[in-house]
Amino acid sequence: MIGAPHTDPRVSGPRGFRFRNAPRLGLLPTIAILFLAAGAGNSRAEVPLRGILPLTMPTDSVKAGMQGYGLSVFKGTSVDSFPMTILGVLKGNRPGADLILARAQGAFLERTGIIAGMSGSPVYIGGRLIGAVSYTWAFTKDPVAGITPITEMLSSLRPEPENQAEPSDARYGALDLPPGGSSPIPGEAHPIVTPLALSGFTPEALRYMEPWLKDHGFVSAPGGGSSASGSCDSIVPGSAVGVELVRGDMEATAIGTVTYRDGNRVLAFGHPFYALGRVQLPMSAATIHTVFASQQISTKVGSATRTCGTLVADRSVGIAGELGKAPSMIPVSVVIRGTGRDRTYHYEIARSRSLTPGLAAATIVSSISEALFDVGLATTRYDLTYWMNGGKEVLHRGNAMVAPAPVAGTGDDVSQTLFLLLINRFETVRLDSLRAEIAVEEGLDQATLTSVRVTPTMVAPGERVEVELSIQPARREPETRRVAFVVPPQTSPGDLSVRVCSGQDTDKWERERAPDAFEPQSLDHLLGLLSHERRGDQLFVQLYRETKGLTVRGGEISQPPPSIASVLGGAAKTGDVGPVKGATLLEVPVPMGRVVNGCEQKTITVLPYRAK
């Protein structure tokens, strides 16, 4: 399941970092859907001509009872108009900002209410632009909308610093909140949710995405693949506009409405897309296929047509884009092998610290479920490769697990890994590409470690110890494995523990033994932690001693001399030094060829001399 990038940790499977468990609920609730015919608007709109900027009306001049009209697309690319009556101006409704209250009219909108995808629809009074339809209220029966004043939206066209190396993507710690998040409060204006047109995603992927969609202020809608048949000249006030998040074998495009165009500069939405600040996301023209009317939320069903430019700003008063060159996206390839259905998928996903983790996970989950749609209980092995910063950093991760369906696990790993990389506090990480190789074997390929025998039990430093492992595979005869290690030459006399545990149990033990070693101190340290998480198809033999130790800025000092321990211990109050519960003297991985569980421990005694 996705882990949407979420700061609440969860533990699921044999990995060390997890997000909270996402409920497996249906993405699209069963609702009564009315397929509405073309020409849903009341009349064909008089769209402002290109190159001629509309006059604007300041909020102080807007009065209750004024009559005007809004512009939006309800079918195809034709901009239609609908009457609007001003109900009043809510002064200071948002911090430092006003909200114009208006009611849409006409049989169509009386039936549907305000529609997801209308965000940004421009509203005019006497030919003057007053703002964009952008807010609504929970549980309202009437087509009442909040309008973001155009004078506030125009501030989004302010120039951006030229020396900023990459978008700030200020979602974390931002004051401008995205449309999603907590449930709406009756009587409180909230941004109209944004329809995310999804093409090629499987039902399993849609269920997986549901928490992510809600958290990000999206409502899912069926969509078709993008087409180059559209025209960027169609991007005018009232027209549909898309923000492309996924392209390729599957596609995802957020749909809204253009409010204002000045040459190659465009304003839309009237509320934050996801409060990302400065961004670089592909912007496209879009077409609307129909409108789904629902008591829950009526939604435009649309698709991207032609990529036309770049979304450059995402702020509380709307989004701003520039027509022309489009930004690069992140190539993702997914290779799936197993059960005779080898498949390879290719995508491009948008660059965003907040959105990329969930988007990448969703494409991988959808790929697995599409290729292996009828596979039930399965053993999944995956290897992930992340290329970053022009190839300067490469991260390899992998794991093996048994799950009721093969979609579980891999998407979570991708989501949480990208989340940790992209929001790390040490250095900027630019993801160049991602490759996932997934092998699925139908059935249960799992075993349990049942017992351990160690010989000899009394040894001297430098001597060899043999460990015999008793393994019980599922539905097979018991097996025996043997592994040996050498006691380190400088080991002091005393009792040592020989621990033999699964990757999951060993990771958990190490985090409890030396918790501060798992607090990243640099990007290299973070990459090391991510790359060294232990696999589920290996056992790990560790030689352990009960003794005091320290971590210094994430690095472990096992069994330090008393003088050093005293000096470093005095620095613990700075936060750079932490305690260690014992020392791991050595570790030997044992490949098992199947997912293995269990943990056993034995004791050996180290003598100061060679045992006779």
matplotlib code that plots the C-alpha trace (Angstrom):
import matplotlib.pyplot as plt

x = [0.0, 1.1, 2.6, 1.8, 4.5, 3.3, 5.2, 3.5, 5.6, 4.2, 5.7, 4.7, 6.8, 10.5, 11.6, 13.0, 11.0, 7.3, 4.3, 0.9, -1.2, -3.6, -7.1, -8.0, -11.3, -12.9, -11.6, -14.9, -17.9, -21.1, -23.0, -25.8, -24.1, -25.9, -24.2, -25.0, -25.3, -23.2, -24.0, -24.5, -23.7, -26.5, -25.0, -21.9, -19.5, -17.9, -14.3, -11.9, -9.8, -6.2, -3.9, -6.7, -6.5, -9.8, -10.6, -10.7, -13.0, -11.5, -13.2, -14.4, -16.6, -18.3, -21.7, -24.5, -27.1, -24.8, -25.4, -22.6, -21.5, -18.8, -16.9, -16.1, -16.0, -18.5, -18.0, -15.1, -13.1, -15.9, -16.2, -19.7, -21.1, -23.4, -25.1, -23.8, -25.4, -23.2, -24.3, -21.7, -18.0, -16.6, -13.9, -10.9, -12.4, -8.8, -5.7, -5.2, -7.6, -11.2, -13.6, -16.5, -19.7, -21.8, -24.5, -24.4, -27.6, -29.2, -30.8, -27.5, -25.6, -28.7, -28.6, -24.9, -23.9, -20.3, -18.3, -14.8, -12.8, -14.5, -11.7, -10.4, -13.6, -13.4, -16.4, -17.2, -19.5, -20.2, -17.3, -14.9, -13.0, -13.6, -12.0, -12.1, -14.6, -12.4, -14.2, -17.3, -18.9, -19.4, -22.9, -24.4, -27.3, -27.0, -24.5, -22.8, -19.2, -16.4, -14.5, -10.9, -10.4, -8.4, -6.4, -5.0, -4.4, -2.4, 0.3, 1.2, 2.6, 5.4, 8.9, 10.8, 14.5, 16.7, 19.5, 17.4, 18.8, 15.6, 12.0, 11.6, 8.6, 7.7, 4.9, 6.7, 6.2, 4.1, 1.3, -0.8, -2.6, -3.6, -7.2, -7.0, -6.2, -8.8, -12.5, -14.3, -16.1, -19.7, -19.8, -16.1, -15.1, -12.7, -11.0, -13.0, -11.3, -9.3, -10.3, -7.3, -8.0, -6.5, -5.9, -4.6, -4.6, -5.9, -8.7, -6.0, -3.9, -7.0, -7.7, -4.1, -4.1, -7.3, -5.6, -3.1, -5.8, -7.7, -4.5, -3.6, -7.1, -7.8, -10.9, -10.3, -12.0, -11.7, -9.5, -8.1, -4.5, -3.1, -3.3, -1.2, -4.4, -5.1, -4.0, -2.2, -4.2, -7.2, -5.8, -7.9, -10.0, -12.7, -10.9, -9.8, -6.2, -4.2, -1.2, 0.4, 1.7, 2.2, 2.8, 3.4, 1.8, -0.4, -1.4, -2.6, -3.6, -5.1, -7.9, -8.9, -9.9, -8.0, -8.8, -6.5, -4.0, -1.5, 0.6, 2.4, 1.4, -1.6, -3.4, -5.8, -7.5, -7.9, -6.7, -3.5, -2.9, -0.9, 0.8, 4.1, 5.4, 7.8, 7.4, 8.3, 5.4, 4.1, 1.1, -1.2, -4.4, -7.3, -10.6, -13.7, -15.5, -18.5, -19.6, -20.5, -23.2, -23.2, -24.7, -21.2, -19.2, -20.0, -16.8, -15.5, -14.1, -11.3, -8.0, -4.8, -4.3, -1.1, 1.7, 1.9, 4.3, 5.3, 3.4, 5.8, 4.0, 1.5, 0.2, -2.8, -4.5, -4.0, -1.5, 0.6, 2.0, 4.1, 3.3, 6.3, 9.0, 7.8, 9.9, 11.6, 9.9, 11.5, 11.8, 10.5, 10.8, 9.2, 10.2, 8.0, 8.9, 7.0, 4.1, 4.8, 3.7, 6.9, 6.1, 8.0, 6.4, 7.7, 6.5, 7.5, 6.4, 6.4, 9.3, 8.0, 9.2, 5.6, 4.1, 6.8, 6.9, 3.2, 3.1, 6.0, 4.5, 1.1, 2.6, 4.6, 1.5, -0.6, 2.1, 2.3, -1.5, -2.0, 0.7, -0.3, -4.0, -5.0, -2.1, -3.1, -0.7, 2.8, 6.4, 7.8, 11.4, 12.2, 15.3, 15.1, 17.7, 17.6, 20.0, 20.4, 22.2, 23.5, 24.6, 26.8, 24.7, 23.1, 21.0, 20.2, 17.5, 15.9, 13.8, 11.8, 8.4, 5.4, 2.0, -1.6, -1.2, 2.0, 1.1, 1.8, 5.2, 7.1, 5.0, 5.5, 9.2, 9.4, 7.2, 9.0, 12.5, 11.7, 10.1, 13.2, 15.5, 13.6, 12.9, 16.3, 17.7, 21.3, 21.6, 19.4, 18.5, 17.4, 16.1, 17.4, 15.5, 14.1, 14.1, 12.1, 12.8, 10.1, 10.1, 6.9, 6.5, 3.0, 2.6, 4.3, 8.1, 8.7, 10.6, 11.0, 14.2, 13.4, 16.7, 20.5, 23.4, 26.9, 30.2, 32.5, 31.0, 34.4, 36.8, 39.9, 40.3, 40.9, 39.3, 36.5, 32.9, 30.4, 26.7, 24.1, 20.8, 17.6, 15.1, 11.4, 10.2, 6.5, 5.0, 8.5, 10.9, 13.2, 16.6, 19.9, 22.4, 25.8, 27.8, 31.1, 32.8, 36.1, 36.1, 37.9, 41.6, 41.4, 38.2, 38.5, 37.6, 34.0, 30.6, 29.3, 25.9, 25.5, 22.2, 20.7, 17.7, 15.7, 16.4, 13.4, 14.3, 17.9, 17.0, 14.6, 17.3, 19.9, 17.6, 16.9, 20.6, 21.9, 19.0, 21.1, 23.0, 19.7, 19.4, 20.9, 23.7, 24.4, 23.1, 25.8, 24.7, 21.1, 22.0, 24.0, 21.0, 18.7, 21.0, 21.9, 18.5, 18.5, 16.6, 13.8, 15.3, 18.5, 19.4, 22.0, 24.5, 25.8, 28.3, 27.2, 28.6, 26.8, 28.9, 28.6, 29.2, 28.5, 27.4, 29.0, 27.1, 25.6, 28.9, 29.2, 32.2, 31.9, 33.7, 35.5, 38.3, 36.9, 38.8, 37.3, 33.9, 34.1, 35.1, 32.4, 29.8, 30.2, 29.2, 26.0, 24.0, 24.9, 22.8, 25.8, 26.5, 24.2, 24.3, 24.7, 23.3, 26.0, 28.4, 27.9, 31.4, 30.7, 27.8, 27.5, 24.6, 23.3, 21.3, 18.4, 16.7, 13.3, 11.6, 12.6, 11.4, 12.6, 15.3, 17.4, 20.3, 23.1, 26.0, 29.7, 32.6, 35.8, 38.9, 42.2, 44.0, 43.3, 40.9, 42.3]
y = [0.0, 3.3, 4.9, 8.2, 10.3, 10.6, 11.4, 8.8, 5.7, 2.2, -1.2, -3.6, -6.5, -6.8, -3.2, -0.7, 2.4, 2.4, 4.6, 4.2, 1.4, 2.6, 1.1, -1.1, 0.6, 1.0, 4.2, 5.0, 4.5, 3.2, 6.3, 7.1, 8.6, 10.6, 10.9, 14.4, 15.3, 17.8, 21.5, 21.4, 25.1, 27.7, 29.4, 29.6, 31.9, 35.1, 34.2, 37.1, 37.4, 36.4, 39.3, 41.5, 41.5, 41.8, 44.7, 43.7, 44.8, 45.3, 43.4, 46.6, 47.3, 43.9, 44.1, 41.7, 41.3, 42.0, 39.8, 38.2, 35.1, 32.4, 30.4, 26.7, 23.7, 20.9, 19.0, 18.9, 22.1, 24.6, 27.2, 27.7, 30.4, 30.2, 33.0, 34.0, 36.1, 37.8, 37.0, 39.1, 39.4, 37.6, 40.0, 38.3, 34.9, 33.6, 35.1, 38.5, 37.6, 38.0, 35.6, 36.6, 34.5, 33.8, 31.4, 29.7, 29.4, 27.3, 23.8, 22.1, 23.4, 23.3, 19.6, 19.0, 21.6, 23.0, 20.5, 19.2, 20.6, 24.0, 25.4, 28.5, 29.2, 33.0, 35.1, 38.5, 41.4, 43.9, 42.5, 42.9, 39.9, 39.6, 36.3, 32.5, 29.9, 28.0, 27.2, 25.4, 24.2, 20.7, 19.3, 22.3, 21.5, 24.7, 25.6, 28.2, 29.0, 31.0, 33.2, 34.0, 37.7, 38.2, 41.0, 38.4, 35.8, 38.3, 38.3, 34.7, 36.2, 37.9, 37.0, 34.1, 34.3, 33.2, 31.9, 29.3, 25.9, 23.9, 24.4, 25.0, 22.6, 24.1, 21.7, 20.8, 23.7, 25.7, 27.9, 27.4, 24.1, 21.8, 21.0, 17.5, 16.5, 16.5, 16.1, 19.4, 21.1, 22.3, 26.0, 26.2, 27.0, 24.5, 24.3, 22.4, 19.0, 18.5, 15.6, 13.3, 11.7, 8.2, 6.1, 2.5, 2.1, -1.2, -1.5, -2.8, 0.3, 2.6, 1.0, 1.5, 5.1, 6.0, 7.4, 9.3, 10.9, 12.0, 13.4, 15.4, 16.8, 14.7, 12.8, 10.1, 10.2, 8.0, 9.4, 8.5, 8.6, 12.0, 12.9, 15.3, 16.3, 19.2, 22.8, 25.0, 27.9, 26.5, 27.5, 30.6, 31.8, 29.2, 26.4, 23.1, 22.9, 19.9, 19.3, 16.1, 13.8, 10.5, 9.8, 6.6, 3.2, 4.7, 8.4, 10.7, 14.3, 16.8, 18.8, 22.4, 25.6, 28.6, 31.9, 34.4, 34.5, 37.3, 36.3, 33.0, 33.4, 31.6, 31.6, 28.8, 27.0, 29.9, 27.7, 25.7, 22.6, 21.2, 24.4, 23.4, 26.9, 27.2, 24.1, 22.7, 20.5, 19.8, 21.8, 20.7, 21.6, 19.3, 18.1, 17.2, 14.0, 14.4, 15.3, 12.6, 14.1, 12.7, 13.6, 13.2, 15.3, 15.9, 15.5, 16.5, 13.6, 14.7, 14.0, 15.8, 16.6, 18.4, 19.4, 23.1, 24.5, 24.5, 25.0, 27.3, 28.4, 26.7, 29.2, 29.8, 31.9, 29.5, 28.2, 30.0, 28.6, 29.6, 28.3, 27.1, 24.7, 21.8, 20.5, 17.1, 14.2, 11.1, 8.0, 4.9, 1.3, -1.7, -5.3, -8.1, -11.8, -14.9, -17.1, -17.0, -13.3, -11.3, -7.7, -4.3, -1.0, 2.5, 5.8, 9.3, 10.9, 14.5, 15.9, 16.9, 16.1, 15.8, 14.0, 11.8, 9.1, 8.3, 8.5, 6.1, 3.7, 3.8, 3.0, 0.0, -1.4, -1.0, -2.7, -5.7, -6.1, -5.7, -8.3, -10.7, -10.0, -13.6, -14.4, -15.0, -16.1, -15.4, -15.0, -11.7, -10.8, -7.3, -5.2, -1.4, 0.9, 4.7, 6.9, 10.4, 13.7, 13.0, 9.5, 10.6, 8.6, 5.2, 3.4, -0.4, -1.9, -5.3, -7.7, -10.9, -11.4, -13.7, -11.9, -12.7, -10.8, -9.7, -6.0, -5.6, -4.4, -3.2, 0.0, 0.8, 0.4, 2.8, 5.3, 5.4, 5.4, 8.3, 10.2, 9.9, 10.8, 13.8, 15.5, 14.8, 17.8, 17.4, 17.8, 18.3, 15.0, 15.0, 11.7, 10.8, 7.6, 4.5, 0.9, -1.9, -5.6, -7.8, -11.6, -13.3, -17.0, -18.2, -20.0, -20.1, -20.3, -19.8, -21.5, -21.2, -21.5, -24.1, -24.6, -23.8, -25.8, -24.3, -26.2, -25.8, -23.8, -22.9, -21.2, -19.0, -15.8, -16.7, -20.1, -21.3, -21.9, -23.9, -23.1, -25.7, -24.4, -26.5, -25.2, -26.2, -25.2, -24.9, -28.2, -29.8, -32.0, -30.3, -29.1, -28.5, -25.7, -25.1, -21.8, -21.0, -17.9, -17.1, -15.4, -12.1, -12.3, -9.4, -10.7, -10.4, -13.4, -13.9, -15.1, -14.1, -14.7, -16.2, -14.9, -16.4, -14.4, -13.4, -10.1, -8.5, -9.6, -8.6, -5.1, -4.7, -5.9, -3.5, -0.5, -1.4, -2.0, 1.2, 3.5, 6.6, 4.8, 4.9, 8.7, 9.9, 12.4, 13.0, 12.0, 9.3, 8.0, 7.9, 6.1, 3.6, 2.9, 2.5, 0.2, -2.1, -3.0, -6.8, -9.0, -11.4, -14.4, -14.4, -15.4, -13.4, -15.0, -12.4, -12.6, -10.3, -9.2, -7.5, -4.3, -0.6, 1.4, 4.7, 6.2, 9.5, 11.4, 8.1, 6.1, 3.3, 2.9, -0.6, -1.4, 1.9, 2.2, 3.7, 6.9, 7.5, 6.4, 9.0, 11.8, 11.0, 10.3, 13.8, 15.1, 13.2, 16.3, 17.9, 15.2, 14.0, 11.0, 8.2, 4.9, 1.5, -1.7, -4.1, -4.7, -6.8, -8.2, -9.8, -10.6, -13.4, -13.3, -16.7, -16.8, -19.1, -19.0, -18.5, -16.2, -17.3, -16.4, -17.1, -16.1, -18.3, -17.6, -19.6, -18.8, -19.5, -18.8, -17.1, -18.3, -16.4, -19.5, -22.2, -24.9, -28.4]
z = [0.0, -0.5, 1.8, 1.1, 2.3, 5.9, 8.9, 11.1, 11.1, 10.8, 10.9, 8.2, 6.9, 7.4, 6.7, 9.1, 8.0, 7.5, 7.1, 8.8, 7.5, 4.8, 4.9, 1.9, 1.1, -2.3, -4.0, -5.7, -3.4, -4.9, -5.9, -8.3, -11.4, -14.0, -17.3, -18.5, -22.1, -24.0, -23.8, -20.1, -19.7, -20.1, -23.1, -25.2, -23.4, -24.8, -24.0, -23.7, -26.8, -26.6, -26.1, -24.7, -20.9, -19.1, -16.8, -13.2, -10.3, -6.8, -4.0, -2.3, -5.4, -5.3, -3.6, -2.7, -5.4, -8.3, -11.3, -13.4, -15.1, -14.8, -17.5, -17.5, -19.8, -19.2, -22.5, -24.9, -25.1, -25.6, -22.9, -21.6, -19.3, -16.3, -14.3, -10.9, -8.2, -5.6, -2.0, -0.2, 0.6, 3.6, 4.8, 6.4, 5.8, 5.3, 7.0, 5.2, 2.4, 1.5, -0.1, -2.4, -1.8, -4.9, -6.1, -9.5, -11.4, -14.1, -14.1, -14.7, -11.7, -9.5, -10.2, -9.8, -7.3, -7.6, -9.6, -8.9, -11.8, -11.7, -9.6, -11.3, -13.3, -13.9, -12.8, -14.4, -13.4, -16.1, -18.2, -15.3, -13.8, -10.1, -9.4, -9.6, -8.3, -5.8, -2.5, -1.3, 1.9, 3.2, 3.0, 1.2, -1.1, -3.1, -5.8, -3.6, -4.2, -2.7, -5.2, -4.7, -5.7, -8.8, -7.2, -4.8, -7.6, -9.7, -6.9, -8.1, -11.3, -9.4, -10.8, -9.2, -8.2, -11.0, -8.8, -7.0, -8.1, -7.8, -6.7, -3.0, -2.8, 0.6, 1.6, 4.8, 7.2, 4.7, 6.0, 2.9, 3.4, 0.5, -0.3, 1.4, 4.9, 7.7, 7.1, 6.3, 9.1, 8.4, 7.9, 7.0, 3.4, 1.9, -1.5, -4.2, -4.5, -7.6, -9.9, -10.8, -14.1, -14.0, -17.0, -16.9, -13.2, -11.9, -9.2, -6.7, -7.4, -7.0, -3.6, -2.7, -3.7, -1.8, 1.4, -0.7, -2.8, 0.2, 1.9, -1.2, -1.9, -5.0, -6.0, -8.6, -11.9, -15.0, -17.7, -21.1, -22.3, -23.3, -27.0, -29.1, -31.0, -28.6, -29.1, -26.6, -28.1, -26.3, -23.0, -22.3, -19.4, -18.7, -20.5, -18.9, -17.8, -16.6, -14.3, -15.6, -12.7, -14.6, -18.3, -20.2, -19.8, -17.1, -16.8, -14.0, -14.7, -12.2, -13.9, -13.2, -15.0, -16.3, -14.7, -16.5, -19.3, -20.0, -23.0, -22.0, -18.3, -16.9, -13.6, -12.5, -9.6, -7.2, -4.3, -3.7, -5.7, -2.8, -1.4, -2.8, -3.4, -6.3, -8.5, -11.9, -13.1, -16.6, -17.6, -20.4, -22.3, -21.4, -22.7, -20.6, -21.6, -19.3, -15.7, -13.1, -10.9, -7.4, -4.0, -2.6, -5.1, -8.8, -10.8, -14.3, -16.2, -18.4, -20.0, -20.8, -24.5, -25.4, -22.9, -23.2, -20.5, -16.9, -13.6, -11.8, -8.6, -6.2, -3.6, -1.4, -4.0, -6.9, -9.4, -11.9, -15.1, -18.1, -21.6, -23.6, -22.5, -20.3, -17.4, -17.3, -15.5, -13.7, -15.8, -14.0, -15.4, -13.8, -14.8, -13.6, -13.9, -12.8, -13.5, -17.2, -17.6, -17.9, -18.5, -18.7, -18.0, -18.6, -17.0, -16.3, -13.0, -11.8, -9.8, -6.4, -2.9, -1.7, -4.7, -6.2, -3.5, -3.7, -7.5, -7.9, -5.5, -7.3, -10.7, -9.3, -7.5, -10.6, -12.7, -10.4, -10.2, -13.9, -14.8, -12.1, -11.7, -10.7, -8.4, -4.8, -2.1, -3.5, -2.6, -3.9, -4.4, -5.5, -6.2, -6.5, -8.0, -7.5, -9.6, -8.1, -8.7, -12.2, -11.3, -8.3, -5.9, -6.6, -4.0, -4.2, -2.0, -2.1, -0.1, -0.2, 1.5, 1.5, 1.1, 0.4, -2.9, -4.6, -4.7, -1.0, 0.1, -2.9, -3.3, 0.4, 0.1, -2.8, -1.2, 2.2, 0.6, -1.7, 1.1, 3.3, 0.4, -1.0, 2.3, 3.9, 5.7, 4.5, 0.8, -2.2, -3.9, -7.5, -8.6, -12.1, -12.6, -10.8, -11.8, -10.1, -10.8, -9.3, -9.3, -8.2, -7.4, -6.8, -3.5, -0.1, -0.2, 3.5, 6.3, 10.1, 12.1, 14.8, 16.6, 16.7, 17.9, 18.4, 18.6, 20.4, 23.3, 24.8, 22.5, 22.4, 20.3, 16.7, 16.8, 14.5, 15.7, 13.7, 13.9, 12.8, 11.8, 11.8, 9.3, 8.8, 5.3, 4.7, 3.6, 3.1, 5.0, 7.6, 6.5, 8.1, 7.3, 8.7, 8.9, 10.6, 11.9, 13.6, 17.0, 16.5, 17.7, 20.2, 21.9, 25.7, 27.9, 29.0, 27.8, 24.3, 22.7, 19.3, 17.9, 14.7, 13.5, 10.4, 8.7, 10.3, 13.8, 13.4, 12.2, 15.2, 17.6, 16.2, 16.4, 20.1, 20.8, 19.3, 18.5, 17.8, 15.1, 13.1, 13.3, 9.9, 10.3, 6.6, 3.2, 3.0, 6.4, 5.2, 2.0, 4.1, 6.4, 3.5, 1.5, 4.5, 5.7, 5.9, 3.5, 4.4, 2.6, 4.7, 8.3, 10.2, 12.6, 15.1, 17.9, 20.7, 24.1, 26.9, 27.4, 27.3, 24.2, 22.5, 19.3, 18.2, 15.5, 14.3, 14.3, 16.9, 19.2, 20.7, 24.0, 24.4, 27.0, 30.3, 29.8, 26.3, 27.5, 30.4, 28.1, 25.4, 28.0, 29.3, 25.9, 25.8, 26.7, 23.4, 21.6, 19.5, 21.8, 22.7, 24.6, 23.1, 24.7, 24.1, 21.1, 17.9, 17.3, 14.0, 11.6, 9.0, 6.5, 5.4, 2.1, 2.5, -0.9, 0.7, 3.2, 6.7, 10.1, 13.6, 16.1, 18.4, 20.8, 22.3, 24.7, 24.2, 26.5, 25.3, 27.3, 27.5, 26.1, 23.5, 24.8, 25.0]

ax = plt.figure().add_subplot(projection="3d")
ax.plot(x, y, z, "-o")
ax.set_aspect("equal")
plt.show()
